[in-house]
Amino acid sequence: MAQLLTEVEIQEQAKILSDWTVKDSKLQITRTFKDFIEAIEFVNKLVEPAESAGHHPDIEISYNKVKITLTTYDAGGLTQPDFDVAHVISHIN
């Protein structure tokens, strides 16, 4: 199981991720697209990186908005894999 990050480690890594927020031991971002089709196309691009990492985000879709939440449930909070996947997601258009 992945090791929980300290609050200092979380804040240091969060500074590097633009548009992501840390709230309640979760890392979150909401992306807005032109329409539903673009939102779903984006979600489909998340499958391969999440599978490769073996670390899967929670995803909420509301028409043209996609909310992504990362946390490590087994560890009870944020771990390095959460930030690793967030970095990958940040580079997906």
N, C-alpha and C positions, 0 to 999 in steps of 0.2 A: 504494500500500500504506500502511496505517496505521502511524504511528510508535509504537514501543515506549514505554511509560511508564517513568519512573524509579522506583526503589524508594520514594522519598519521595512521588511522585505516587500510586503504588499505595496506599500506607498512608493517605494523606489521603482518597482516594476510598473506600477500604474502610471507614473509620470511619463514613461516611454510610449504608452498606448494612447494616442489621441482619440477622443470621442468615446472612450470606454469609461465607465464609472464603477466604483466599488461600493456596494451597499449590502448590508446584512450577509457578509461573507460570500458574496457573489460578485462576479465580474459581468457587467452588462453593457450592451450597445443596442441602439435602435437605428436601423438603416431605412431610409425612405427612397422609394423608386417611383418611376413614372406611372406604373400601373401594376395590376396583379400579376400579369405575365412576367414582367421583369423581376418582381419580388420572388416568384417561384423559380425562375431561372437562377437567381442568386442562391436560393436555398439548395437547389440541386448541386451547385458548385461546392457546397459544404460537405457533401457526402464523402468524397474520396479523402480529403485531408483528415476528417474526423475518424474515418475507418482506419487510415494509416496510423494515426496517433493512438487509436484505441481509447479515445476520449471524446465523448459526444456531448454537444451542447443541447440545452433546452431551447426550443425554437417556437416562437409565437408569430403567427402571420395574421395581419389584419389589413386586407386589401393590398395596399402598396407599402405597408410597413412591416419590417421583420425585426423582431426583438430576439436577441441572442443572449442567453444566460449561461455562464460557465461557473461551475463549482465542483468540488470533488465530494460527493455525498458520503462515500465510504470513510473519508478522513474528517468529515464534518466542517469543511471550509475550503479556503483557497490553497492550492498547491502549485508547484511549478508547471505541471501539465496544463492547468487552466490558462496560464499566461502564454505557454508555448502555442496552444491552439488559437488563442486570441491574436497573437502575432500573425499567424497564418491567415486567419479570417480577415484581418485588417488589410491584407494585400489582395483580397479577392474582389473583383469588380463585377 
